[in-house]
Amino acid sequence: MEYICKIPSPLGKLTVSSDGDHITGLWIEGSRYFGESLSEKAVEKYLPVFKKTDQWLSGYFSGIEPRIVLPLAPHGSPFRQKVWEILCAIPYGNVTTYGAIAWQIAEREDNKRIAAQAVGGAVGHNPISIIIPCHRVIGANGSLTGYGGGIAKKIHLLELEKVDTRKFFIPTKGTAL
């Protein structure tokens, strides 16, 4: 059974999904892949895991680094799972690049042929936005590209974490705007 809950936020309404025990999705309303893995049969119900998620988000949007550990269970391929695991390890208030994530995976697997573009695809399809911090990934040249919720929301999240976004730029063209 899949459950959903809608939570208001400074970025707009958030839809959170759960299998009853774990968070399986979190989307900003209107984002690029909104509800991509969400079942049409999901039932709206306020579960304890949603209360814990609401507390996590309240603290986060107040500018406090969350200390609550949420039970996460994103659904995706083994490669995407590896990327999302690395995203979870990016410290609050820090950023990394798609290339750096590709390099980490290549090192772990003794494979030198992991493309940053493949990582970009996995980051872009992150089903648990904000909590799995895909907003902390930027282009190697400092471009603020590739956030399904939109670049303005990516900047908002980074600035909330006190990242100096003045050193980055918004690309004028590209496929991940």
Secondary structure, 3 states (H helix, E strand, C coil): CCEEEEECCCCCCEEEEECCCCEEEEEECCCCCCCCCCCCCCEECCCHHHHHHHHHHHHHHCCCCCCCCCCECCCCCHHHHHHHHHHHCCCCCCCEEHHHHHHHHHHHHCCCCCCHHHHHHHHHCCCECCCCCHHHEECCCCECCCCCCCHHHHHHHHHHCCCCHHHCECCCCCCCC
